[in-house]
Amino acid sequence: MKFIKRLKKGKTESGQSLVEFALVVPILLVFILGILEFGWLLNAKITLTSAAREGIRSAVVSTVSRDTRAFEAANNAVTGVSGITLINDSEHYSYYEVTDTANDIRNAVVEFKGNVKPLVGFFVDDPFVINAKAIMRIE
């Protein structure tokens, strides 16, 4: 009995917490970086959708060069925000008008594919493409 008590008494666990910490930290770090990346991209999506809304609003209140005004307004709304860049070409930006003849309504539609620079870059490609679309009635 004295032998078992002596073995228990001499045993220390000082290195156990260090090993557990070393095993948990990488998993926790990846989890936190994933949350940050998701939040960054969600913010970019919300910002680009808002910019598309600003662009379409600017287009429908204008009477000339609606497509140019829509792009300029949207580009001004995202400049310097969340690492979003807009490109004014047919692959990344489109403006068109749709007419509903049954109800005699004309709608303007603007679509963007914004390039977003990732915050971490570990989970998604650089640049990450986010789509946004806005529709508004022309009166």
N, C-alpha and C positions, 0 to 999 in steps of 0.2 A: 504494500500500500504506500509506503514511504517513497518507493521508487516512482510510482505514477504521479504523486504529488510533486516530486522534484522535476519530472519531465514537463508538466503543465506550467510550473512556475518559471522555468527557464525559457519558455517559448515566447517569442515576441512577434508582433504582427505589424511592425513599422513599415515594411515595404509593400504590404498588401494594398494600402490605399493609393500608393503611387502607381502600382500596376493597374488598378481599376481606373484611375484617372487617365492613364495613358491609353487605355482601351476605349473609354467613353468619349474623350475629347474629339477625335476625328469624326465620329458619328454625329456628335452634337454640332460641330462646326459645319459639316455638310448640310445638316438640317437648317441651321440658321442662315447659311448662304442661300439655300433654296427659298426660304421665306423672303429674304431680301430681294432676290431676283424676281420672284413672282410679284411682289409689291411694286417693284420698279416697272415691270411690263404692264401690270394692271393700270398703274398711273399713266403710262404712255398711251394705253388704249383709250382711257377716259379723256385724256388731253386731245388725242387725235379726233375722237368723235365730237368733242366740243369745237375743235377747229373746223371740222367739216360743216357743222351747224353754222358757225360764224361765216364761213365761206358761202354757203348757199343763201344765207340771209342777205349778205352783201350783193350777191348776184341778182336776187329777185327784186330788190329795191332799185336796182340800176336799170337803165334802159339801153345802154350801149356796152359792148364787150363784156358780157356777163361771165363768160368762161375765164377771162383774165382777172376780173375782179374777184371771182370766187377763189382762184388760186392764191392771189395776193393776200386776201383777208385770212385765209387759212394758214398760209405761210407765216404771216405776221403773228398769228396766235400761237404757233409752235416754236418760233425762233428762240433758241436758248433754253427750251424746256424739255426735260427728260431725254435729252440726246436724240430727239426726233429730227429727221431731215425729210423734206418733201422734194420730189423731183418733178419738174413740169415736162413730162413726156407722156405719150399715149399709153405706155405700160403702167405708169404709176398714178396717173391722174386722168379723170374723164368727167366731162360736163355734157349733159344732154337734157333735152326737154321732151316730156311725154305728154301727149294730149289724149284725154278721155273724151271721146266724141259723144258718148251717151249722156254724160253729165255736163258737158261743155266746160271742162276743167283742164287747165294747163299746169303741169308740175315741172319743176326743175330738179334735176338729180345730179349730185356730185359724188364721186367715188375717189378715194385716196388709198394708195398703198404707201404707208410711211415706213421708212427705215429707222429702226431704233438701235442705238448702240447699247448692248447689254451692260449692266452694272458689274456683274461678276464675270460673265463670259464662260463659266464652267458648265452650264446646263444648256444654253442655246447658242446658235451660230451668230456670228457677227457679220453683217447686220441682220437683225430680226425684223421680219416684215409683218406689219400690223395693218389690217384693212379697216376702213371707216366709210360709211355711206350716209348721206343726208338727203332728204326729199322735202321740198317746200312748194307750196302752191304759188303760182305767179298770178298776181291780180292786177 
